[in-house]
Amino acid sequence: VSGEPVRVFPDGYWNLPGSSMLEKRTALMTDERIQCTIREPRGHDGMYAAVFTAPVSSGSTLGVLFACNENCFPMFCGHALLGAVRAAAELGLVPNLRDGENRFLLDVPSGTVEAVVDMVQGEVRQVSFINQPCFVIARQVPVSENVWPVDVVWSGSFMAYVPAEILGEPISPAVIPRALELGYAIESALRAMSPGFVHPVHPEYKLQKSGALICFVTPVQADGADLRAETLNIIDRNNYDRGAAGTATCGRLALLWEQGIAAPGQTLYNYCLTGQHYDAALNTVTTVAGHGAIVPQLTANIYPMGESRFCLSDDDPFPHGFL
């Protein structure tokens, strides 16, 4: 998905216990199959997973949960959702898809989002989703004397934005070790802050509990009537995004709108290490508990790569994988 892998599980989790997506997420945390299939030797440190569950809202078609290699279960993951929607459409999990634009709702741990699938002659042409409202939680948060202040944003998960200049050179594979070191230090400092960062409507959504994606970002440039930027996102001490990340792109657009740089009708083209990009269009503006917010629509290039069937021997010494 524009540079980022995701492994989609079309079945096996439909009856995961829980009356809410948060409860289903908790149940997924104890499922041995997830870690087995996204960690080595079957996966790798950049692998993500998306699994389908029964929806919890009456108007939704599917539920979707997310996992990544470091035993992490994100509240929301934009690229994994896009991959899951493409898989659901092609596998016939969404009924009555027709040529033209098709819209349907999906339940995720952070709420409900709307998927958009464009079909041409019975084939999927493009996939996007309309995110929940995205808004700035806090501006210019001081982290330490040696690190520039960060901006904290909610875009389905918590994001923290730092100028990429702090890395000392342009975004490239060469700066990854430095970014991992700084990103882990920033995220640890944000988790330790009191009273902490909490969603104003859903107090159960806490940065201290779920963590934050640390995004090293370049200044935006004009791209015709739209905007263009680059990002390098750090997940944890050892893991970074290969792509620009869907939630990070939506959150950056919300921050740019808050700063008066982006306006309704504009699109942010957010580039990553692979040269691919995620596109977030600023559809509408709204408010969330007094916070100005935007409702973005995210699009990316999605490339199906294959179908896999895994097995696990009874005497496998690494039933949960490794690394």
KANOR-V215128 format. One record per residue. N is the residue number from 1. PHI is phi as a letter, one per 20 degrees, with the letter a starting at -180 (none if undefined). BURIAL is b if it has 16 or more other ideal C-beta (glycine too) atoms within 10 Angstrom, else e. D_FIRST is the distance of its C-alpha to the first C-alpha in Angstrom with 2 decimals. Layout:
# KANOR-V215128
N:PHI:BURIAL:D_FIRST, N:PHI:BURIAL:D_FIRST
This chain:
# KANOR-V215128
1:none:b:0.00, 2:l:b:3.81, 3:o:b:5.44, 4:d:b:5.01, 5:e:b:6.17, 6:b:b:7.54, 7:d:b:10.71, 8:d:b:11.96, 9:d:b:15.77, 10:f:b:17.19, 11:b:e:20.72, 12:n:e:23.01, 13:c:b:22.56, 14:g:e:23.83, 15:d:e:27.15, 16:g:b:26.08, 17:f:e:29.06, 18:p:b:29.13, 19:e:e:30.10, 20:c:e:27.38, 21:f:b:23.71, 22:f:e:24.97, 23:f:e:27.38, 24:f:b:24.84, 25:g:b:22.68, 26:f:e:25.89, 27:f:e:26.50, 28:f:b:23.10, 29:f:e:24.02, 30:d:e:26.80, 31:e:e:24.98, 32:f:e:25.31, 33:f:b:22.78, 34:f:b:19.73, 35:f:b:20.82, 36:f:b:21.98, 37:e:b:18.68, 38:d:b:16.32, 39:e:b:19.02, 40:f:e:20.61, 41:e:e:21.81, 42:e:b:19.27, 43:c:b:16.36, 44:a:e:16.19, 45:f:e:16.32, 46:d:b:12.65, 47:f:b:11.76, 48:d:b:10.99, 49:c:b:12.38, 50:c:b:12.68, 51:c:b:16.03, 52:e:b:17.80, 53:c:b:21.28, 54:f:e:24.04, 55:f:b:23.79, 56:d:b:26.41, 57:d:e:26.94, 58:f:e:28.99, 59:e:e:26.84, 60:e:b:23.45, 61:e:b:21.98, 62:b:b:20.04, 63:d:b:19.67, 64:c:b:16.51, 65:d:b:16.87, 66:c:b:14.71, 67:b:b:15.60, 68:c:b:14.79, 69:f:b:16.90, 70:e:e:19.69, 71:l:e:21.05, 72:d:b:19.27, 73:c:b:18.62, 74:f:b:17.05, 75:f:b:18.60, 76:b:b:15.32, 77:b:b:11.67, 78:f:b:9.67, 79:f:b:6.03, 80:f:b:7.80, 81:f:b:9.73, 82:f:b:7.39, 83:f:b:6.44, 84:f:b:10.17, 85:f:b:11.36, 86:f:b:10.06, 87:f:b:11.72, 88:f:b:14.68, 89:f:b:15.30, 90:f:e:15.34, 91:e:e:17.40, 92:m:e:19.90, 93:e:b:19.58, 94:d:b:19.91, 95:f:e:23.35, 96:m:e:24.64, 97:f:b:21.60, 98:c:e:23.16, 99:g:e:22.54, 100:o:e:21.80, 101:e:e:20.24, 102:c:b:19.99, 103:c:e:19.88, 104:b:b:20.18, 105:e:b:20.30, 106:c:b:18.55, 107:e:b:20.26, 108:c:b:18.60, 109:g:b:20.77, 110:e:b:20.96, 111:q:b:22.01, 112:c:b:20.91, 113:c:b:18.18, 114:d:b:18.10, 115:e:b:15.36, 116:c:b:15.65, 117:c:b:15.01, 118:e:b:16.47, 119:d:b:18.11, 120:c:e:20.02, 121:l:e:22.56, 122:m:e:21.13, 123:d:e:17.58, 124:f:b:14.40, 125:e:e:14.03, 126:b:e:11.84, 127:c:b:10.60, 128:b:b:11.38, 129:b:b:13.43, 130:e:b:16.66, 131:f:b:16.93, 132:f:b:20.25, 133:g:b:22.51, 134:d:b:21.47, 135:b:b:24.41, 136:f:b:25.95, 137:e:b:27.74, 138:b:e:29.61, 139:d:e:30.02, 140:l:e:31.11, 141:f:b:31.49, 142:f:e:33.53, 143:d:b:32.15, 144:a:e:34.65, 145:f:e:36.89, 146:e:e:34.59, 147:c:e:31.32, 148:f:e:30.80, 149:g:e:30.63, 150:d:b:27.28, 151:d:b:26.11, 152:d:b:24.95, 153:c:b:22.84, 154:d:b:21.84, 155:b:b:18.58, 156:o:b:18.21, 157:b:b:18.69, 158:e:b:20.87, 159:c:b:19.71, 160:c:b:22.10, 161:d:b:22.00, 162:c:b:23.99, 163:g:e:24.80, 164:f:b:23.25, 165:g:e:26.77, 166:f:e:27.79, 167:f:b:25.95, 168:n:e:28.59, 169:b:e:26.56, 170:g:e:23.49, 171:f:b:19.98, 172:a:e:19.34, 173:g:e:19.06, 174:f:e:22.82, 175:e:b:22.70, 176:g:b:20.50, 177:g:e:23.69, 178:f:e:25.30, 179:f:b:22.34, 180:f:b:22.18, 181:f:e:25.94, 182:f:b:26.11, 183:f:b:23.16, 184:f:b:24.77, 185:f:b:28.12, 186:f:b:26.95, 187:f:b:25.25, 188:f:e:28.39, 189:f:b:30.62, 190:f:b:28.87, 191:f:b:29.17, 192:e:e:32.84, 193:f:e:33.79, 194:c:e:36.22, 195:e:e:36.15, 196:n:e:32.40, 197:d:b:29.59, 198:c:b:29.48, 199:f:b:27.97, 200:f:e:31.02, 201:d:e:30.80, 202:d:e:29.37, 203:f:e:31.28, 204:f:e:29.63, 205:e:b:26.46, 206:c:b:27.53, 207:f:b:25.87, 208:g:b:28.46, 209:e:e:27.20, 210:e:b:23.41, 211:n:b:23.03, 212:b:b:21.02, 213:e:b:18.02, 214:e:b:19.77, 215:d:b:18.30, 216:e:b:20.09, 217:c:b:19.87, 218:e:b:21.57, 219:f:e:23.85, 220:f:b:22.50, 221:c:e:23.64, 222:f:e:24.40, 223:c:e:22.14, 224:m:e:24.59, 225:e:e:25.07, 226:d:b:21.81, 227:c:b:20.63, 228:c:b:18.58, 229:b:b:18.08, 230:c:b:16.47, 231:b:b:15.70, 232:c:b:15.77, 233:d:b:15.33, 234:d:b:17.48, 235:e:b:17.15, 236:a:b:20.53, 237:g:e:23.11, 238:c:e:21.12, 239:c:b:17.40, 240:c:b:15.11, 241:f:b:11.54, 242:f:b:9.84, 243:d:b:7.79, 244:e:b:9.85, 245:m:b:9.28, 246:f:b:9.65, 247:f:b:13.13, 248:f:b:14.18, 249:f:b:13.52, 250:f:b:15.51, 251:f:b:18.09, 252:f:b:18.60, 253:f:b:19.31, 254:f:b:21.77, 255:f:b:23.43, 256:f:b:23.79, 257:f:b:25.37, 258:f:b:27.67, 259:e:e:28.67, 260:n:e:29.54, 261:e:e:27.07, 262:d:b:24.69, 263:c:e:26.18, 264:g:e:25.36, 265:n:e:23.95, 266:e:b:22.09, 267:c:b:18.37, 268:e:b:16.92, 269:e:b:14.56, 270:d:b:13.29, 271:e:b:12.59, 272:c:b:11.74, 273:g:b:13.17, 274:e:e:11.15, 275:n:e:12.20, 276:f:b:8.94, 277:b:b:9.42, 278:d:b:8.96, 279:d:b:11.94, 280:d:b:14.32, 281:e:b:17.43, 282:e:b:20.59, 283:f:e:21.95, 284:b:e:24.93, 285:d:e:26.79, 286:b:e:28.56, 287:c:e:30.16, 288:c:e:29.65, 289:l:e:32.90, 290:n:e:34.06, 291:e:b:30.84, 292:f:e:29.59, 293:b:b:26.03, 294:d:b:23.42, 295:d:b:21.29, 296:e:b:18.04, 297:d:b:15.60, 298:d:b:11.92, 299:c:b:9.76, 300:b:b:6.50, 301:e:e:5.70, 302:c:b:4.45, 303:c:e:6.34, 304:g:e:8.64, 305:d:e:10.31, 306:q:e:13.39, 307:c:e:15.55, 308:c:e:17.41, 309:c:e:20.71, 310:d:e:21.93, 311:c:e:25.55, 312:c:e:27.57, 313:f:e:31.13, 314:f:e:33.82, 315:d:e:34.84, 316:f:e:31.43, 317:f:e:32.23, 318:c:e:28.74, 319:f:e:27.93, 320:d:e:25.52, 321:m:b:24.00, 322:b:e:24.52, 323:l:e:22.98
